[in-house]
Amino acid sequence: MATAVRVSEQLINEAKRFSRVDHRSVAGQIEHWARMGKCVEENPDLPYSLIKEILIGLEEIEQGEKTEYVFG
């Protein structure tokens, strides 16, 4: 469910710039930043690059590109 949220014009302008590079919509870019920020806050000891790789791996599993490793 989409909800309207007020954000600064500066954030919108930055999101426009980054969204072009990453081929996302402006809303998609802001959602990406929010998701990454949430992950970073929940995992302060992990570097950004590792969090990003974990999220990529989870997406690959969801898309059926990889299978989850089962221990034992």
N, CA, C and O atoms as a Tripos MOL2 file, in Angstrom:
@<TRIPOS>MOLECULE
protein
  288   287    72     0     0
PROTEIN
NO_CHARGES

@<TRIPOS>ATOM
      1 N           0.8380   -1.1700    0.0000 N.3       1 MET1
      2 CA          0.0000    0.0000    0.0000 C.3       1 MET1
      3 C           0.8880    1.2410    0.0000 C.2       1 MET1
      4 O           1.7230    1.4050    0.8900 O.2       1 MET1
      5 N           0.7220    2.0800   -0.9530 N.am      2 ALA2
      6 CA          1.5140    3.3060   -1.0640 C.3       2 ALA2
      7 C           0.9630    4.3740   -0.1250 C.2       2 ALA2
      8 O          -0.2470    4.4900    0.0730 O.2       2 ALA2
      9 N           1.8770    5.1450    0.4450 N.am      3 THR3
     10 CA          1.5140    6.2400    1.3340 C.3       3 THR3
     11 C           2.3160    7.4680    0.9310 C.2       3 THR3
     12 O           3.5180    7.3780    0.6790 O.2       3 THR3
     13 N           1.6550    8.6000    0.8710 N.am      4 ALA4
     14 CA          2.3500    9.8410    0.5350 C.3       4 ALA4
     15 C           3.1500   10.3110    1.7460 C.2       4 ALA4
     16 O           2.6560   10.3120    2.8730 O.2       4 ALA4
     17 N           4.3930   10.7110    1.4910 N.am      5 VAL5
     18 CA          5.2810   11.1910    2.5440 C.3       5 VAL5
     19 C           5.9590   12.4560    2.0390 C.2       5 VAL5
     20 O           6.3660   12.5210    0.8790 O.2       5 VAL5
     21 N           6.0810   13.4540    2.8960 N.am      6 ARG6
     22 CA          6.7860   14.6790    2.5150 C.3       6 ARG6
     23 C           8.2690   14.5020    2.7960 C.2       6 ARG6
     24 O           8.6650   14.1090    3.8930 O.2       6 ARG6
     25 N           9.0690   14.7940    1.8020 N.am      7 VAL7
     26 CA         10.5250   14.7600    1.9600 C.3       7 VAL7
     27 C          11.0870   16.0530    1.3790 C.2       7 VAL7
     28 O          10.4260   16.7370    0.5970 O.2       7 VAL7
     29 N          12.2940   16.3720    1.7670 N.am      8 SER8
     30 CA         12.8940   17.6280    1.3170 C.3       8 SER8
     31 C          13.1800   17.5910   -0.1840 C.2       8 SER8
     32 O          13.3670   16.5300   -0.7790 O.2       8 SER8
     33 N          13.2050   18.7630   -0.7600 N.am      9 GLU9
     34 CA         13.5270   18.8880   -2.1810 C.3       9 GLU9
     35 C          14.9550   18.4130   -2.4450 C.2       9 GLU9
     36 O          15.2390   17.8350   -3.4940 O.2       9 GLU9
     37 N          15.8450   18.6570   -1.4930 N.am     10 GLN10
     38 CA         17.2340   18.2090   -1.6320 C.3      10 GLN10
     39 C          17.3030   16.6810   -1.7410 C.2      10 GLN10
     40 O          18.0450   16.1500   -2.5680 O.2      10 GLN10
     41 N          16.5300   15.9790   -0.9070 N.am     11 LEU11
     42 CA         16.5180   14.5130   -0.9680 C.3      11 LEU11
     43 C          15.9720   14.0350   -2.3100 C.2      11 LEU11
     44 O          16.5010   13.0940   -2.9010 O.2      11 LEU11
     45 N          14.9230   14.6780   -2.7830 N.am     12 ILE12
     46 CA         14.3470   14.3150   -4.0850 C.3      12 ILE12
     47 C          15.3740   14.5130   -5.1930 C.2      12 ILE12
     48 O          15.5240   13.6480   -6.0560 O.2      12 ILE12
     49 N          16.0800   15.6360   -5.1800 N.am     13 ASN13
     50 CA         17.0810   15.9050   -6.2170 C.3      13 ASN13
     51 C          18.2150   14.8880   -6.1840 C.2      13 ASN13
     52 O          18.6720   14.4340   -7.2330 O.2      13 ASN13
     53 N          18.6740   14.5270   -4.9790 N.am     14 GLU14
     54 CA         19.7230   13.5130   -4.8720 C.3      14 GLU14
     55 C          19.2090   12.1560   -5.3400 C.2      14 GLU14
     56 O          19.9220   11.4170   -6.0200 O.2      14 GLU14
     57 N          17.9780   11.8310   -4.9770 N.am     15 ALA15
     58 CA         17.3940   10.5550   -5.3970 C.3      15 ALA15
     59 C          17.2540   10.4940   -6.9160 C.2      15 ALA15
     60 O          17.4670    9.4380   -7.5130 O.2      15 ALA15
     61 N          16.9020   11.6050   -7.5430 N.am     16 LYS16
     62 CA         16.8060   11.6380   -9.0060 C.3      16 LYS16
     63 C          18.1520   11.3100   -9.6410 C.2      16 LYS16
     64 O          18.2300   10.5350  -10.5940 O.2      16 LYS16
     65 N          19.2080   11.9100   -9.1010 N.am     17 ARG17
     66 CA         20.5430   11.6920   -9.6500 C.3      17 ARG17
     67 C          20.9670   10.2290   -9.4880 C.2      17 ARG17
     68 O          21.4170    9.6020  -10.4470 O.2      17 ARG17
     69 N          20.8250    9.6950   -8.2960 N.am     18 PHE18
     70 CA         21.2280    8.3110   -8.0470 C.3      18 PHE18
     71 C          20.3210    7.3200   -8.7710 C.2      18 PHE18
     72 O          20.7810    6.2640   -9.2070 O.2      18 PHE18
     73 N          19.0460    7.6490   -8.9020 N.am     19 SER19
     74 CA         18.1150    6.7220   -9.5510 C.3      19 SER19
     75 C          18.4620    6.5220  -11.0200 C.2      19 SER19
     76 O          18.2590    5.4360  -11.5650 O.2      19 SER19
     77 N          18.9790    7.5530  -11.6580 N.am     20 ARG20
     78 CA         19.3950    7.4140  -13.0600 C.3      20 ARG20
     79 C          20.5690    6.4580  -13.1840 C.2      20 ARG20
     80 O          20.6180    5.6430  -14.1050 O.2      20 ARG20
     81 N          21.5060    6.5570  -12.2680 N.am     21 VAL21
     82 CA         22.6940    5.6970  -12.2970 C.3      21 VAL21
     83 C          22.3110    4.2420  -12.0360 C.2      21 VAL21
     84 O          22.8080    3.3340  -12.7020 O.2      21 VAL21
     85 N          21.4220    4.0260  -11.0610 N.am     22 ASP22
     86 CA         21.0500    2.6670  -10.6560 C.3      22 ASP22
     87 C          19.8160    2.1390  -11.3800 C.2      22 ASP22
     88 O          19.3500    1.0400  -11.0830 O.2      22 ASP22
     89 N          19.2840    2.9080  -12.3240 N.am     23 HIS23
     90 CA         18.1190    2.4990  -13.1180 C.3      23 HIS23
     91 C          16.9240    2.1560  -12.2280 C.2      23 HIS23
     92 O          16.2920    1.1110  -12.3820 O.2      23 HIS23
     93 N          16.6320    3.0630  -11.2940 N.am     24 ARG24
     94 CA         15.4800    2.9180  -10.4130 C.3      24 ARG24
     95 C          14.5910    4.1470  -10.5890 C.2      24 ARG24
     96 O          15.0250    5.1780  -11.1030 O.2      24 ARG24
     97 N          13.3500    4.0160  -10.1550 N.am     25 SER25
     98 CA         12.5040    5.2020  -10.0660 C.3      25 SER25
     99 C          12.9730    6.0160   -8.8630 C.2      25 SER25
    100 O          13.7260    5.5170   -8.0260 O.2      25 SER25
    101 N          12.5320    7.2590   -8.7800 N.am     26 VAL26
    102 CA         12.9030    8.0880   -7.6380 C.3      26 VAL26
    103 C          12.3690    7.4480   -6.3520 C.2      26 VAL26
    104 O          13.0820    7.3690   -5.3520 O.2      26 VAL26
    105 N          11.1230    6.9940   -6.3830 N.am     27 ALA27
    106 CA         10.5560    6.3210   -5.2090 C.3      27 ALA27
    107 C          11.3360    5.0490   -4.8910 C.2      27 ALA27
    108 O          11.5910    4.7470   -3.7260 O.2      27 ALA27
    109 N          11.7120    4.3100   -5.9230 N.am     28 GLY28
    110 CA         12.5000    3.0980   -5.7200 C.3      28 GLY28
    111 C          13.8500    3.3890   -5.0940 C.2      28 GLY28
    112 O          14.3340    2.6190   -4.2640 O.2      28 GLY28
    113 N          14.4630    4.5040   -5.4910 N.am     29 GLN29
    114 CA         15.7590    4.8800   -4.9210 C.3      29 GLN29
    115 C          15.6180    5.2240   -3.4430 C.2      29 GLN29
    116 O          16.4420    4.8150   -2.6250 O.2      29 GLN29
    117 N          14.5800    5.9710   -3.1030 N.am     30 ILE30
    118 CA         14.3660    6.3300   -1.7020 C.3      30 ILE30
    119 C          14.0450    5.0830   -0.8810 C.2      30 ILE30
    120 O          14.5140    4.9550    0.2500 O.2      30 ILE30
    121 N          13.2530    4.1630   -1.4320 N.am     31 GLU31
    122 CA         12.9710    2.9020   -0.7390 C.3      31 GLU31
    123 C          14.2550    2.0980   -0.5410 C.2      31 GLU31
    124 O          14.4510    1.4870    0.5100 O.2      31 GLU31
    125 N          15.1230    2.0980   -1.5450 N.am     32 HIS32
    126 CA         16.4080    1.3980   -1.4340 C.3      32 HIS32
    127 C          17.2290    1.9900   -0.2970 C.2      32 HIS32
    128 O          17.7600    1.2570    0.5370 O.2      32 HIS32
    129 N          17.3350    3.3150   -0.2620 N.am     33 TRP33
    130 CA         18.0900    3.9630    0.8070 C.3      33 TRP33
    131 C          17.4880    3.6410    2.1700 C.2      33 TRP33
    132 O          18.2230    3.3940    3.1260 O.2      33 TRP33
    133 N          16.1740    3.6400    2.2700 N.am     34 ALA34
    134 CA         15.5180    3.3430    3.5480 C.3      34 ALA34
    135 C          15.8020    1.9040    3.9720 C.2      34 ALA34
    136 O          16.0850    1.6380    5.1400 O.2      34 ALA34
    137 N          15.7250    0.9910    3.0280 N.am     35 ARG35
    138 CA         15.9860   -0.4240    3.3360 C.3      35 ARG35
    139 C          17.4330   -0.6200    3.7760 C.2      35 ARG35
    140 O          17.7020   -1.3120    4.7580 O.2      35 ARG35
    141 N          18.3700   -0.0030    3.0390 N.am     36 MET36
    142 CA         19.7840   -0.1330    3.3950 C.3      36 MET36
    143 C          20.0610    0.5230    4.7500 C.2      36 MET36
    144 O          20.7990   -0.0290    5.5660 O.2      36 MET36
    145 N          19.4810    1.6790    4.9880 N.am     37 GLY37
    146 CA         19.6720    2.3530    6.2690 C.3      37 GLY37
    147 C          19.1500    1.5210    7.4250 C.2      37 GLY37
    148 O          19.7730    1.4610    8.4850 O.2      37 GLY37
    149 N          18.0120    0.8800    7.2250 N.am     38 LYS38
    150 CA         17.4470    0.0070    8.2540 C.3      38 LYS38
    151 C          18.3780   -1.1660    8.5180 C.2      38 LYS38
    152 O          18.6340   -1.5060    9.6740 O.2      38 LYS38
    153 N          18.8850   -1.7840    7.4680 N.am     39 CYS39
    154 CA         19.8030   -2.9170    7.6220 C.3      39 CYS39
    155 C          21.0850   -2.5020    8.3330 C.2      39 CYS39
    156 O          21.5890   -3.2280    9.1910 O.2      39 CYS39
    157 N          21.6090   -1.3370    7.9770 N.am     40 VAL40
    158 CA         22.8460   -0.8570    8.6020 C.3      40 VAL40
    159 C          22.6130   -0.5840   10.0890 C.2      40 VAL40
    160 O          23.4560   -0.9230   10.9200 O.2      40 VAL40
    161 N          21.4850    0.0230   10.4270 N.am     41 GLU41
    162 CA         21.1950    0.2870   11.8380 C.3      41 GLU41
    163 C          21.0020   -1.0050   12.6240 C.2      41 GLU41
    164 O          21.4000   -1.0890   13.7860 O.2      41 GLU41
    165 N          20.3940   -2.0140   11.9980 N.am     42 GLU42
    166 CA         20.1620   -3.2890   12.6770 C.3      42 GLU42
    167 C          21.4320   -4.1310   12.7810 C.2      42 GLU42
    168 O          21.4950   -5.0460   13.6020 O.2      42 GLU42
    169 N          22.4420   -3.8380   11.9650 N.am     43 ASN43
    170 CA         23.6870   -4.6070   11.9310 C.3      43 ASN43
    171 C          24.8830   -3.6600   11.9490 C.2      43 ASN43
    172 O          25.6250   -3.5940   10.9690 O.2      43 ASN43
    173 N          25.0840   -2.9300   13.0360 N.am     44 PRO44
    174 CA         26.1270   -1.9020   13.0550 C.3      44 PRO44
    175 C          27.5530   -2.4410   12.9130 C.2      44 PRO44
    176 O          28.4610   -1.6880   12.5600 O.2      44 PRO44
    177 N          27.7580   -3.7180   13.1800 N.am     45 ASP45
    178 CA         29.1080   -4.2840   13.0890 C.3      45 ASP45
    179 C          29.4640   -4.7680   11.6830 C.2      45 ASP45
    180 O          30.6220   -5.0870   11.4150 O.2      45 ASP45
    181 N          28.4840   -4.8250   10.7900 N.am     46 LEU46
    182 CA         28.7470   -5.3090    9.4310 C.3      46 LEU46
    183 C          29.0280   -4.1400    8.4920 C.2      46 LEU46
    184 O          28.3590   -3.1100    8.5720 O.2      46 LEU46
    185 N          30.0080   -4.2880    7.6050 N.am     47 PRO47
    186 CA         30.2550   -3.2250    6.6270 C.3      47 PRO47
    187 C          29.1360   -3.1770    5.5800 C.2      47 PRO47
    188 O          28.4730   -4.1760    5.3010 O.2      47 PRO47
    189 N          28.9560   -2.0000    5.0230 N.am     48 TYR48
    190 CA         27.9220   -1.7930    3.9990 C.3      48 TYR48
    191 C          28.0510   -2.8020    2.8670 C.2      48 TYR48
    192 O          27.0510   -3.3480    2.4020 O.2      48 TYR48
    193 N          29.2820   -3.0530    2.4210 N.am     49 SER49
    194 CA         29.4860   -3.9560    1.2820 C.3      49 SER49
    195 C          28.9840   -5.3650    1.5890 C.2      49 SER49
    196 O          28.4300   -6.0200    0.7060 O.2      49 SER49
    197 N          29.1650   -5.8420    2.8170 N.am     50 LEU50
    198 CA         28.6890   -7.1760    3.1840 C.3      50 LEU50
    199 C          27.1670   -7.2070    3.2430 C.2      50 LEU50
    200 O          26.5430   -8.1620    2.7800 O.2      50 LEU50
    201 N          26.5740   -6.1710    3.8090 N.am     51 ILE51
    202 CA         25.1110   -6.0980    3.8580 C.3      51 ILE51
    203 C          24.5410   -6.1120    2.4460 C.2      51 ILE51
    204 O          23.5490   -6.7910    2.1810 O.2      51 ILE51
    205 N          25.1620   -5.3660    1.5450 N.am     52 LYS52
    206 CA         24.6960   -5.3160    0.1560 C.3      52 LYS52
    207 C          24.7930   -6.6920   -0.4960 C.2      52 LYS52
    208 O          23.8650   -7.1070   -1.1900 O.2      52 LYS52
    209 N          25.8970   -7.4040   -0.2860 N.am     53 GLU53
    210 CA         26.0580   -8.7480   -0.8540 C.3      53 GLU53
    211 C          25.0270   -9.7210   -0.2870 C.2      53 GLU53
    212 O          24.5070  -10.5660   -1.0160 O.2      53 GLU53
    213 N          24.7290   -9.6090    1.0010 N.am     54 ILE54
    214 CA         23.7100  -10.4660    1.6170 C.3      54 ILE54
    215 C          22.3550  -10.2090    0.9730 C.2      54 ILE54
    216 O          21.6380  -11.1530    0.6410 O.2      54 ILE54
    217 N          21.9970   -8.9370    0.7930 N.am     55 LEU55
    218 CA         20.7130   -8.5990    0.1800 C.3      55 LEU55
    219 C          20.6410   -9.0680   -1.2690 C.2      55 LEU55
    220 O          19.5860   -9.5110   -1.7230 O.2      55 LEU55
    221 N          21.7460   -8.9740   -1.9940 N.am     56 ILE56
    222 CA         21.7830   -9.4790   -3.3710 C.3      56 ILE56
    223 C          21.5600  -10.9820   -3.3670 C.2      56 ILE56
    224 O          20.8030  -11.5010   -4.1870 O.2      56 ILE56
    225 N          22.2160  -11.6850   -2.4460 N.am     57 GLY57
    226 CA         22.0470  -13.1330   -2.3390 C.3      57 GLY57
    227 C          20.6130  -13.5220   -2.0200 C.2      57 GLY57
    228 O          20.0850  -14.4740   -2.5940 O.2      57 GLY57
    229 N          19.9810  -12.7930   -1.1100 N.am     58 LEU58
    230 CA         18.5860  -13.0800   -0.7780 C.3      58 LEU58
    231 C          17.6790  -12.8640   -1.9840 C.2      58 LEU58
    232 O          16.7520  -13.6400   -2.2170 O.2      58 LEU58
    233 N          17.9460  -11.8150   -2.7430 N.am     59 GLU59
    234 CA         17.1530  -11.5460   -3.9510 C.3      59 GLU59
    235 C          17.3520  -12.6480   -4.9860 C.2      59 GLU59
    236 O          16.3970  -13.0550   -5.6480 O.2      59 GLU59
    237 N          18.5840  -13.1340   -5.1300 N.am     60 GLU60
    238 CA         18.8560  -14.2270   -6.0700 C.3      60 GLU60
    239 C          18.0940  -15.4850   -5.6700 C.2      60 GLU60
    240 O          17.5900  -16.2030   -6.5340 O.2      60 GLU60
    241 N          18.0030  -15.7580   -4.3760 N.am     61 ILE61
    242 CA         17.2400  -16.9160   -3.9040 C.3      61 ILE61
    243 C          15.7640  -16.7310   -4.2270 C.2      61 ILE61
    244 O          15.1160  -17.6580   -4.7120 O.2      61 ILE61
    245 N          15.2220  -15.5330   -3.9610 N.am     62 GLU62
    246 CA         13.8140  -15.2540   -4.2470 C.3      62 GLU62
    247 C          13.4980  -15.4040   -5.7270 C.2      62 GLU62
    248 O          12.4050  -15.8410   -6.0860 O.2      62 GLU62
    249 N          14.4460  -15.0450   -6.5940 N.am     63 GLN63
    250 CA         14.2390  -15.1310   -8.0360 C.3      63 GLN63
    251 C          14.5080  -16.5320   -8.5760 C.2      63 GLN63
    252 O          14.3500  -16.7760   -9.7720 O.2      63 GLN63
    253 N          14.9130  -17.4550   -7.7040 N.am     64 GLY64
    254 CA         15.1800  -18.8240   -8.1300 C.3      64 GLY64
    255 C          16.5130  -18.9950   -8.8330 C.2      64 GLY64
    256 O          16.7570  -20.0300   -9.4530 O.2      64 GLY64
    257 N          17.3790  -17.9960   -8.7450 N.am     65 GLU65
    258 CA         18.6760  -18.0680   -9.4130 C.3      65 GLU65
    259 C          19.6790  -18.8960   -8.6210 C.2      65 GLU65
    260 O          20.6130  -19.4540   -9.1960 O.2      65 GLU65
    261 N          19.4960  -18.9790   -7.3310 N.am     66 LYS66
    262 CA         20.4000  -19.7190   -6.4490 C.3      66 LYS66
    263 C          19.5540  -20.5550   -5.5030 C.2      66 LYS66
    264 O          18.3480  -20.3430   -5.3820 O.2      66 LYS66
    265 N          20.1870  -21.4950   -4.8420 N.am     67 THR67
    266 CA         19.4950  -22.2590   -3.8130 C.3      67 THR67
    267 C          20.1460  -21.9720   -2.4720 C.2      67 THR67
    268 O          21.3510  -21.7360   -2.3850 O.2      67 THR67
    269 N          19.3370  -21.9970   -1.4400 N.am     68 GLU68
    270 CA         19.8300  -21.7250   -0.1000 C.3      68 GLU68
    271 C          20.7200  -22.8690    0.3590 C.2      68 GLU68
    272 O          20.3860  -24.0370    0.1630 O.2      68 GLU68
    273 N          21.8540  -22.5360    0.9710 N.am     69 TYR69
    274 CA         22.7700  -23.5520    1.4780 C.3      69 TYR69
    275 C          22.1860  -24.1430    2.7530 C.2      69 TYR69
    276 O          21.7730  -23.4140    3.6540 O.2      69 TYR69
    277 N          22.1540  -25.4680    2.8200 N.am     70 VAL70
    278 CA         21.6480  -26.1610    4.0000 C.3      70 VAL70
    279 C          22.8240  -26.8130    4.7020 C.2      70 VAL70
    280 O          23.5240  -27.6340    4.1090 O.2      70 VAL70
    281 N          23.0480  -26.4600    5.9460 N.am     71 PHE71
    282 CA         24.1510  -27.0290    6.7130 C.3      71 PHE71
    283 C          23.8070  -28.4510    7.1480 C.2      71 PHE71
    284 O          22.6530  -28.7680    7.4370 O.2      71 PHE71
    285 N          24.8470  -29.3110    7.1870 N.am     72 GLY72
    286 CA         24.6910  -30.6710    7.7100 C.3      72 GLY72
    287 C          24.1700  -31.5860    6.7460 C.2      72 GLY72
    288 O          23.9870  -32.7650    7.0500 O.2      72 GLY72
@<TRIPOS>BOND
     1     1     2 1
     2     2     3 1
     3     3     4 2
     4     3     5 am
     5     5     6 1
     6     6     7 1
     7     7     8 2
     8     7     9 am
     9     9    10 1
    10    10    11 1
    11    11    12 2
    12    11    13 am
    13    13    14 1
    14    14    15 1
    15    15    16 2
    16    15    17 am
    17    17    18 1
    18    18    19 1
    19    19    20 2
    20    19    21 am
    21    21    22 1
    22    22    23 1
    23    23    24 2
    24    23    25 am
    25    25    26 1
    26    26    27 1
    27    27    28 2
    28    27    29 am
    29    29    30 1
    30    30    31 1
    31    31    32 2
    32    31    33 am
    33    33    34 1
    34    34    35 1
    35    35    36 2
    36    35    37 am
    37    37    38 1
    38    38    39 1
    39    39    40 2
    40    39    41 am
    41    41    42 1
    42    42    43 1
    43    43    44 2
    44    43    45 am
    45    45    46 1
    46    46    47 1
    47    47    48 2
    48    47    49 am
    49    49    50 1
    50    50    51 1
    51    51    52 2
    52    51    53 am
    53    53    54 1
    54    54    55 1
    55    55    56 2
    56    55    57 am
    57    57    58 1
    58    58    59 1
    59    59    60 2
    60    59    61 am
    61    61    62 1
    62    62    63 1
    63    63    64 2
    64    63    65 am
    65    65    66 1
    66    66    67 1
    67    67    68 2
    68    67    69 am
    69    69    70 1
    70    70    71 1
    71    71    72 2
    72    71    73 am
    73    73    74 1
    74    74    75 1
    75    75    76 2
    76    75    77 am
    77    77    78 1
    78    78    79 1
    79    79    80 2
    80    79    81 am
    81    81    82 1
    82    82    83 1
    83    83    84 2
    84    83    85 am
    85    85    86 1
    86    86    87 1
    87    87    88 2
    88    87    89 am
    89    89    90 1
    90    90    91 1
    91    91    92 2
    92    91    93 am
    93    93    94 1
    94    94    95 1
    95    95    96 2
    96    95    97 am
    97    97    98 1
    98    98    99 1
    99    99   100 2
   100    99   101 am
   101   101   102 1
   102   102   103 1
   103   103   104 2
   104   103   105 am
   105   105   106 1
   106   106   107 1
   107   107   108 2
   108   107   109 am
   109   109   110 1
   110   110   111 1
   111   111   112 2
   112   111   113 am
   113   113   114 1
   114   114   115 1
   115   115   116 2
   116   115   117 am
   117   117   118 1
   118   118   119 1
   119   119   120 2
   120   119   121 am
   121   121   122 1
   122   122   123 1
   123   123   124 2
   124   123   125 am
   125   125   126 1
   126   126   127 1
   127   127   128 2
   128   127   129 am
   129   129   130 1
   130   130   131 1
   131   131   132 2
   132   131   133 am
   133   133   134 1
   134   134   135 1
   135   135   136 2
   136   135   137 am
   137   137   138 1
   138   138   139 1
   139   139   140 2
   140   139   141 am
   141   141   142 1
   142   142   143 1
   143   143   144 2
   144   143   145 am
   145   145   146 1
   146   146   147 1
   147   147   148 2
   148   147   149 am
   149   149   150 1
   150   150   151 1
   151   151   152 2
   152   151   153 am
   153   153   154 1
   154   154   155 1
   155   155   156 2
   156   155   157 am
   157   157   158 1
   158   158   159 1
   159   159   160 2
   160   159   161 am
   161   161   162 1
   162   162   163 1
   163   163   164 2
   164   163   165 am
   165   165   166 1
   166   166   167 1
   167   167   168 2
   168   167   169 am
   169   169   170 1
   170   170   171 1
   171   171   172 2
   172   171   173 am
   173   173   174 1
   174   174   175 1
   175   175   176 2
   176   175   177 am
   177   177   178 1
   178   178   179 1
   179   179   180 2
   180   179   181 am
   181   181   182 1
   182   182   183 1
   183   183   184 2
   184   183   185 am
   185   185   186 1
   186   186   187 1
   187   187   188 2
   188   187   189 am
   189   189   190 1
   190   190   191 1
   191   191   192 2
   192   191   193 am
   193   193   194 1
   194   194   195 1
   195   195   196 2
   196   195   197 am
   197   197   198 1
   198   198   199 1
   199   199   200 2
   200   199   201 am
   201   201   202 1
   202   202   203 1
   203   203   204 2
   204   203   205 am
   205   205   206 1
   206   206   207 1
   207   207   208 2
   208   207   209 am
   209   209   210 1
   210   210   211 1
   211   211   212 2
   212   211   213 am
   213   213   214 1
   214   214   215 1
   215   215   216 2
   216   215   217 am
   217   217   218 1
   218   218   219 1
   219   219   220 2
   220   219   221 am
   221   221   222 1
   222   222   223 1
   223   223   224 2
   224   223   225 am
   225   225   226 1
   226   226   227 1
   227   227   228 2
   228   227   229 am
   229   229   230 1
   230   230   231 1
   231   231   232 2
   232   231   233 am
   233   233   234 1
   234   234   235 1
   235   235   236 2
   236   235   237 am
   237   237   238 1
   238   238   239 1
   239   239   240 2
   240   239   241 am
   241   241   242 1
   242   242   243 1
   243   243   244 2
   244   243   245 am
   245   245   246 1
   246   246   247 1
   247   247   248 2
   248   247   249 am
   249   249   250 1
   250   250   251 1
   251   251   252 2
   252   251   253 am
   253   253   254 1
   254   254   255 1
   255   255   256 2
   256   255   257 am
   257   257   258 1
   258   258   259 1
   259   259   260 2
   260   259   261 am
   261   261   262 1
   262   262   263 1
   263   263   264 2
   264   263   265 am
   265   265   266 1
   266   266   267 1
   267   267   268 2
   268   267   269 am
   269   269   270 1
   270   270   271 1
   271   271   272 2
   272   271   273 am
   273   273   274 1
   274   274   275 1
   275   275   276 2
   276   275   277 am
   277   277   278 1
   278   278   279 1
   279   279   280 2
   280   279   281 am
   281   281   282 1
   282   282   283 1
   283   283   284 2
   284   283   285 am
   285   285   286 1
   286   286   287 1
   287   287   288 2
@<TRIPOS>SUBSTRUCTURE
     1 MET1         2 RESIDUE 1 A MET
     2 ALA2         6 RESIDUE 1 A ALA
     3 THR3        10 RESIDUE 1 A THR
     4 ALA4        14 RESIDUE 1 A ALA
     5 VAL5        18 RESIDUE 1 A VAL
     6 ARG6        22 RESIDUE 1 A ARG
     7 VAL7        26 RESIDUE 1 A VAL
     8 SER8        30 RESIDUE 1 A SER
     9 GLU9        34 RESIDUE 1 A GLU
    10 GLN10       38 RESIDUE 1 A GLN
    11 LEU11       42 RESIDUE 1 A LEU
    12 ILE12       46 RESIDUE 1 A ILE
    13 ASN13       50 RESIDUE 1 A ASN
    14 GLU14       54 RESIDUE 1 A GLU
    15 ALA15       58 RESIDUE 1 A ALA
    16 LYS16       62 RESIDUE 1 A LYS
    17 ARG17       66 RESIDUE 1 A ARG
    18 PHE18       70 RESIDUE 1 A PHE
    19 SER19       74 RESIDUE 1 A SER
    20 ARG20       78 RESIDUE 1 A ARG
    21 VAL21       82 RESIDUE 1 A VAL
    22 ASP22       86 RESIDUE 1 A ASP
    23 HIS23       90 RESIDUE 1 A HIS
    24 ARG24       94 RESIDUE 1 A ARG
    25 SER25       98 RESIDUE 1 A SER
    26 VAL26      102 RESIDUE 1 A VAL
    27 ALA27      106 RESIDUE 1 A ALA
    28 GLY28      110 RESIDUE 1 A GLY
    29 GLN29      114 RESIDUE 1 A GLN
    30 ILE30      118 RESIDUE 1 A ILE
    31 GLU31      122 RESIDUE 1 A GLU
    32 HIS32      126 RESIDUE 1 A HIS
    33 TRP33      130 RESIDUE 1 A TRP
    34 ALA34      134 RESIDUE 1 A ALA
    35 ARG35      138 RESIDUE 1 A ARG
    36 MET36      142 RESIDUE 1 A MET
    37 GLY37      146 RESIDUE 1 A GLY
    38 LYS38      150 RESIDUE 1 A LYS
    39 CYS39      154 RESIDUE 1 A CYS
    40 VAL40      158 RESIDUE 1 A VAL
    41 GLU41      162 RESIDUE 1 A GLU
    42 GLU42      166 RESIDUE 1 A GLU
    43 ASN43      170 RESIDUE 1 A ASN
    44 PRO44      174 RESIDUE 1 A PRO
    45 ASP45      178 RESIDUE 1 A ASP
    46 LEU46      182 RESIDUE 1 A LEU
    47 PRO47      186 RESIDUE 1 A PRO
    48 TYR48      190 RESIDUE 1 A TYR
    49 SER49      194 RESIDUE 1 A SER
    50 LEU50      198 RESIDUE 1 A LEU
    51 ILE51      202 RESIDUE 1 A ILE
    52 LYS52      206 RESIDUE 1 A LYS
    53 GLU53      210 RESIDUE 1 A GLU
    54 ILE54      214 RESIDUE 1 A ILE
    55 LEU55      218 RESIDUE 1 A LEU
    56 ILE56      222 RESIDUE 1 A ILE
    57 GLY57      226 RESIDUE 1 A GLY
    58 LEU58      230 RESIDUE 1 A LEU
    59 GLU59      234 RESIDUE 1 A GLU
    60 GLU60      238 RESIDUE 1 A GLU
    61 ILE61      242 RESIDUE 1 A ILE
    62 GLU62      246 RESIDUE 1 A GLU
    63 GLN63      250 RESIDUE 1 A GLN
    64 GLY64      254 RESIDUE 1 A GLY
    65 GLU65      258 RESIDUE 1 A GLU
    66 LYS66      262 RESIDUE 1 A LYS
    67 THR67      266 RESIDUE 1 A THR
    68 GLU68      270 RESIDUE 1 A GLU
    69 TYR69      274 RESIDUE 1 A TYR
    70 VAL70      278 RESIDUE 1 A VAL
    71 PHE71      282 RESIDUE 1 A PHE
    72 GLY72      286 RESIDUE 1 A GLY
